[in-house]
């Protein structure tokens, strides 16, 4: 401040020479007392001006600070207003979001209910579908079984037709026919039988005729009673007839794929029937004698002809041959008339196999 006062004082004392030259004409002579008084007054005015300037500067500084504070307050107010507006906007947005959330929750609840309903309907539909699938599988299985049954039935019909053709050839090789005429041993053309091939046949005797196979009579009288007066030719014919019957029975069993209970060893008029059943059952002592070895069963052959004077073995062989024919009759569902009617049973077997009912069964 003092430097500034000295500068002002120097300015007042230093005068430009040109100005002095210019103002010499206007120079006014002032007395010393007046000069001092003017100088004091000037000094006071200078001091007042200085104070005014200082006040002005302080006021300017205060005004600047006030303006700065006001500006900062206005800025802060603007910021606060912006923040308030943002807060209001966020509040509105939150309210909108809350409303949207409520609406979305209600929609979700509705959709959940709809989905639960659809799920229940899908479960019911799935159960119905599984039941329908099982029924479809069962139907397909039944249909396949029916198809397989039809195929099997057709194959069985073809097999029966093939068997029928083969057995018809056997009937041509060994025809069983009726020979009308008086005879002591009478055979039946047909006999009562419960058959699965059809109705039972009616028993009707042949008009005093007998059955023959390939033109030969079959009489069992020589096989039951042998004497010195027995006709040897008749015995030979009966043996040949039994050989024919045995061969025919063997061929029929082969065509029908039936293993005979009593196998045959073919030899024409010298044929045999084999019995695999042991004549005597092993006792407990035999079993305890050797438990590690089984009892050896040796098949017994019975001749279908008279071997010497022993008629028992031949009669038993004819009985076993009749049992084989009965086995074949039972295979096609027919009962046998009895073991004494060998040719009648064979003729009925050939007749039933060659009928149309055999293929349809």
Helices and strands as residue ranges (DSSP letters): H 2-13, H 17-23, H 32-173, E 176-180, E 188-190, E 204-205, E 209-213, E 216-217, H 221-224, H 232-256, E 264-265, G 268-270, E 272-275, H 284-289, E 300-303, H 312-331, H 342-353, H 356-360
